[in-house]
Amino acid sequence: MSRVAAVLVAVAGLAEVLGRPEAVGDPVPLALGALAAGALVWFRTRFPAALLVALVAVGAVSAGGAYYPFWHLYATLVLVHTIGWAYELRSRAGLLGLAAVVAAWAHLQTRLWTDPPEVLISAIFYVAAYTTGVALRRQIDRTRIMAERAVRLELEREYAVRQERARIARELHDVVAHNVSLMTLHTGGVRRLLGPAFPREVELLHGVERAGREAIEELRLMLGMLREPGEPSPPGTLEDLVAAAGPGVGLTTVGEPRPLPPGAGLSVYRIVQEALTNVRKHARATRAEVTLTYAPGSVTVTITDDGTGGGADDAAGTGHGLIGMRERVAMHGGILTAGPTATGYRVTAVLPTG
């Protein structure tokens, strides 16, 4: 809009100056003044109050004769509108801008309108330009506030949904998964007690165990979807994560590395990320070590540090501390241990990989 307004001011000014040679007199100063006014309007959003003062000076220099060019009035009203839009009236810049508007209006009275009705009309022009700028700024501020509020409400809604999903996942794990696991375990115990003397009963119990294990696996998948719906893949490798943690963090791999299932690999990444966040923010540690151990059917990740601060319960990272780690490990039927050692703190997670 600034460019359009600038071009219109310059073109209208040149048309006025060149179209009325008998009234204008020497057209060169007024034509140059019209171009200068267009240039000032072009940059009107940067320093509108200073540009308005400069525009008054341009008008005084270029229109030194009896003829007052109307391009100067057009450009002045554009800058007055911009001042109303750009500055808050209660601020220092707003007061300076208003002072520049009053000065420009006073200059106009010395050149164009001197009768009381004409002075009133010019004041109406200036007030209209200024108030429309203020109204535009308030509308923009209102729209921005509403957009920020909408974004905040959406974030709060997403957070509430995640919290409810996490609560449901915890209840399912603590009650349903635990009871199904006990049922499967007890069924296996009864099957072994019966022995080969009851082949039909043993076969039926085999079926119950198989169904229980399938139910537990399906429940783990459902817990994973509830706990982190649509969670993306890790943003990088463990090497990248450890390197980003700083020079005091090392990574050791034991065993033959192999691709992990997507769920297990993501959980290993998040556990290491959570533990290192705790080391950095809470443990007051100078050294940390991440050990990744590959074994047949499982992977173990151990994070140790030499800090003296709180444990993983105090972490404020993306996994909600020790609770988040336990839930991630439980989804895979693994084991998590965490606690202080003689030299610091250790977190160990064992995840089956099939």
C-alpha positions in Angstrom: 0.0 0.0 0.0 2.9 2.4 0.7 4.2 2.0 -2.8 0.8 2.5 -4.3 0.2 5.6 -2.3 3.6 7.0 -3.1 3.1 6.5 -6.9 -0.4 8.1 -6.7 1.0 11.1 -4.9 3.8 11.6 -7.4 1.7 11.0 -10.4 -1.1 13.3 -9.1 1.4 16.0 -8.3 3.1 15.9 -11.7 -0.3 16.0 -13.4 -1.3 19.0 -11.3 1.9 20.9 -11.9 2.1 20.2 -15.6 -1.6 20.6 -16.2 -2.0 24.1 -14.8 1.1 26.1 -16.1 -0.8 29.4 -15.9 -1.5 29.0 -12.1 1.7 27.2 -11.1 4.3 29.5 -12.6 7.7 27.8 -12.5 6.8 24.1 -12.6 10.3 22.7 -11.9 10.3 23.2 -8.0 6.8 21.9 -7.7 7.5 18.9 -9.9 10.6 18.0 -7.9 8.6 18.6 -4.7 5.9 16.1 -5.9 8.6 13.5 -6.6 10.1 14.1 -3.1 6.7 13.8 -1.5 6.2 10.5 -3.3 9.5 9.3 -2.0 8.6 10.2 1.6 5.3 8.4 1.4 7.1 5.4 0.0 8.9 5.0 3.3 6.0 6.2 5.5 5.9 3.2 7.8 9.4 3.6 9.1 9.4 7.1 10.7 6.1 8.7 9.9 6.4 11.6 12.3 9.9 12.6 11.0 8.7 12.1 7.5 5.8 14.4 8.1 8.1 17.1 9.3 10.3 16.6 6.3 7.2 16.8 4.1 6.3 20.2 5.6 9.8 21.4 4.8 9.5 20.1 1.2 6.2 22.0 0.8 7.8 25.2 2.2 10.7 25.0 -0.1 9.1 23.9 -3.4 5.9 25.9 -3.0 7.4 29.2 -2.1 5.1 31.3 -4.4 1.4 32.0 -4.0 0.3 28.7 -5.4 -0.2 25.8 -2.9 0.0 22.4 -4.6 -2.7 19.9 -3.6 -0.3 17.0 -3.8 1.2 18.3 -0.6 -2.2 18.1 1.1 -2.7 14.5 -0.2 0.7 13.4 1.0 0.3 15.1 4.3 -3.0 13.3 5.0 -1.5 10.0 4.1 1.3 10.5 6.7 -1.2 11.8 9.3 -3.1 8.6 8.8 0.1 6.6 9.1 1.0 8.3 12.4 -2.4 7.4 13.8 -1.8 3.8 12.8 1.8 3.5 13.8 1.9 5.1 17.3 0.1 4.5 20.5 -1.2 7.9 21.6 -0.2 7.4 25.2 3.4 6.7 24.3 6.2 9.2 23.8 6.3 8.5 20.1 2.6 8.9 19.9 2.7 12.4 21.5 5.6 13.4 19.2 3.6 12.2 16.2 0.5 14.1 17.3 2.7 17.2 17.7 3.9 16.7 14.2 0.3 16.5 13.0 -0.6 19.7 14.7 2.5 21.5 13.2 1.6 20.3 9.7 -2.0 21.5 10.2 -0.8 24.9 11.4 1.5 25.2 8.4 -1.4 24.4 6.1 -3.4 27.3 7.6 -0.6 29.7 6.6 -0.7 28.6 3.0 -4.1 27.5 2.0 -7.0 28.1 4.3 -7.4 31.2 6.5 -11.2 31.8 6.8 -12.8 30.1 9.9 -15.0 27.7 7.8 -12.0 26.6 5.8 -9.9 26.2 8.9 -12.7 23.9 10.3 -12.8 21.9 7.1 -9.1 21.4 7.1 -9.3 20.3 10.8 -11.9 17.8 9.9 -9.7 16.4 7.2 -6.8 16.0 9.6 -8.9 14.5 12.4 -10.5 12.0 9.9 -7.1 10.9 8.6 -5.7 10.5 12.1 -8.7 8.7 13.7 -9.0 6.3 10.8 -5.3 5.4 11.4 -6.0 4.8 15.1 -9.1 2.7 14.2 -7.0 0.6 11.8 -4.3 0.0 14.4 -6.9 -1.1 17.0 -8.5 -3.4 14.5 -5.2 -4.9 13.7 -4.3 -5.3 17.4 -7.7 -6.9 18.0 -7.3 -9.3 15.2 -3.8 -10.2 16.4 -5.0 -10.8 20.0 -7.9 -13.0 18.8 -5.5 -15.0 16.7 -3.1 -15.4 19.6 -6.0 -16.4 21.9 -7.2 -19.0 19.3 -3.7 -20.5 19.1 -3.4 -20.5 22.9 -6.8 -22.2 23.3 -5.8 -24.8 20.7 -2.6 -25.5 22.5 -4.5 -25.9 25.8 -7.0 -28.2 24.1 -4.2 -30.4 22.7 -2.5 -30.4 26.1 -5.8 -31.5 27.8 -6.3 -34.2 25.2 -2.7 -35.5 25.8 -3.2 -35.4 29.5 -6.4 -37.4 29.3 -4.8 -39.9 26.9 -1.9 -40.3 29.4 -4.3 -40.8 32.3 -6.3 -43.5 30.4 -3.1 -45.2 29.3 -1.9 -45.3 32.9 -5.1 -46.7 34.2 -5.2 -49.4 31.4 -1.7 -50.3 32.2 -2.0 -50.4 36.0 -5.3 -52.3 36.0 -6.1 -54.2 32.8 -2.6 -55.0 31.6 -1.5 -56.1 35.1 -4.5 -58.3 35.6 -4.2 -59.9 32.1 -0.5 -60.6 32.8 -1.4 -62.2 36.1 -4.1 -64.3 34.4 -1.7 -65.5 31.7 1.0 -66.3 34.3 -1.4 -68.2 36.5 -2.7 -70.1 33.5 0.8 -71.2 32.6 1.4 -72.3 36.2 -1.7 -74.5 36.2 -0.7 -75.9 32.8 2.6 -77.0 34.1 1.1 -78.5 37.2 -1.3 -80.6 35.2 1.5 -82.2 33.1 1.0 -84.8 30.4 -1.7 -86.6 32.3 -4.3 -84.1 31.1 -3.5 -83.4 27.4 -6.8 -81.9 26.5 -6.8 -79.5 29.5 -3.2 -78.6 28.8 -4.1 -77.8 25.2 -7.0 -75.5 26.3 -4.7 -73.7 28.7 -2.2 -73.3 25.9 -4.9 -71.5 24.0 -5.7 -69.3 27.0 -2.0 -68.4 27.4 -1.7 -67.6 23.7 -4.8 -65.4 23.8 -3.6 -63.6 26.9 -0.2 -62.9 25.3 -1.9 -61.6 22.2 -4.2 -59.4 24.3 -1.2 -58.0 26.2 0.5 -57.2 22.9 -2.6 -55.5 21.5 -3.0 -53.6 24.7 0.6 -52.4 24.5 0.0 -51.1 21.0 -3.2 -49.3 22.1 -1.3 -47.8 25.1 1.3 -46.5 22.7 -1.2 -44.8 20.6 -3.0 -43.3 23.6 0.2 -42.2 25.3 1.8 -40.5 22.3 -0.8 -40.1 19.4 1.0 -39.6 16.1 4.4 -39.3 17.7 7.0 -38.7 15.1 10.2 -40.6 14.6 13.3 -39.5 16.5 14.6 -36.2 15.1 18.1 -37.7 14.9 20.3 -40.6 16.0 21.6 -41.3 19.5 25.0 -40.1 18.4 23.5 -36.7 17.4 21.6 -36.5 20.7 24.8 -37.3 22.8 26.9 -34.9 20.8 24.3 -32.1 21.3 24.4 -32.8 25.1 28.0 -31.5 25.3 31.6 -32.6 25.7 31.0 -34.2 29.1 28.7 -36.9 27.7 29.9 -40.1 26.1 28.3 -43.0 24.2 29.4 -46.6 24.3 27.9 -49.5 22.3 28.2 -53.1 23.5 27.4 -56.0 21.2 26.5 -56.0 17.5 24.3 -53.0 16.6 21.1 -53.9 14.7 18.0 -52.0 13.6 15.5 -51.8 16.4 11.7 -52.0 15.9 10.3 -48.5 15.4 8.6 -48.4 18.8 11.6 -49.7 20.7 14.0 -47.4 18.9 11.9 -44.3 19.6 11.5 -45.3 23.3 15.3 -45.7 23.6 15.8 -42.3 22.1 13.2 -40.6 24.4 14.6 -42.3 27.5 18.1 -41.1 26.8 16.8 -37.7 25.9 14.9 -37.5 29.2 17.8 -38.7 31.3 20.3 -36.3 29.7 17.8 -33.5 30.2 17.7 -34.4 33.9 21.5 -34.5 34.1 21.8 -31.1 32.5 19.1 -29.4 34.5 19.0 -31.1 37.9 21.9 -33.4 38.6 24.8 -30.8 38.7 26.9 -33.5 37.0 30.2 -32.9 35.2 30.2 -36.3 33.4 27.6 -38.6 31.9 27.8 -41.9 30.0 25.2 -43.6 27.8 25.7 -47.3 27.2 23.7 -49.2 24.6 23.9 -52.9 25.0 22.6 -55.3 22.3 21.7 -58.8 23.4 19.6 -61.5 21.7 16.0 -60.5 22.1 16.6 -57.3 24.0 18.4 -54.0 24.1 19.5 -52.3 27.3 20.3 -48.6 27.6 22.1 -47.3 30.7 22.6 -43.6 31.6 25.0 -42.8 34.5 26.3 -39.5 35.8 28.5 -38.2 38.6 25.9 -35.7 39.8 24.6 -35.1 43.3 21.2 -33.6 42.4 17.7 -35.1 42.3 16.8 -38.2 40.3 14.7 -38.6 37.2 11.5 -37.8 39.2 12.6 -34.2 39.0 13.1 -34.1 35.3 11.0 -31.7 33.4 11.6 -33.0 29.9 9.3 -34.5 27.2 8.8 -37.8 29.0 7.4 -36.4 32.3 10.3 -37.7 34.3 10.6 -41.2 35.7 6.8 -41.8 35.3 7.1 -41.2 31.5 10.2 -43.5 31.3 8.4 -46.3 33.2 5.3 -46.0 30.9 7.5 -46.2 27.8 9.3 -49.2 29.0 6.1 -50.9 30.3 4.5 -50.5 26.8 7.2 -52.9 25.5 7.1 -55.3 28.5 10.5 -54.1 29.7 12.1 -53.2 33.0 13.3 -49.8 34.2 15.5 -49.2 37.2 16.6 -45.9 38.5 18.4 -44.7 41.6 21.5 -43.2 43.2 24.8 -45.0 43.1 28.0 -44.4 45.1 29.3 -42.0 42.5 26.1 -40.4 41.1 22.9 -41.7 39.5 22.0 -44.5 37.1 19.0 -45.1 34.9 18.7 -48.5 33.2 16.0 -49.6 30.8 15.7 -53.1 29.3 13.4 -53.4 26.3 12.6 -56.7 24.5 13.1 -56.6 20.8 11.5 -59.9 19.8 
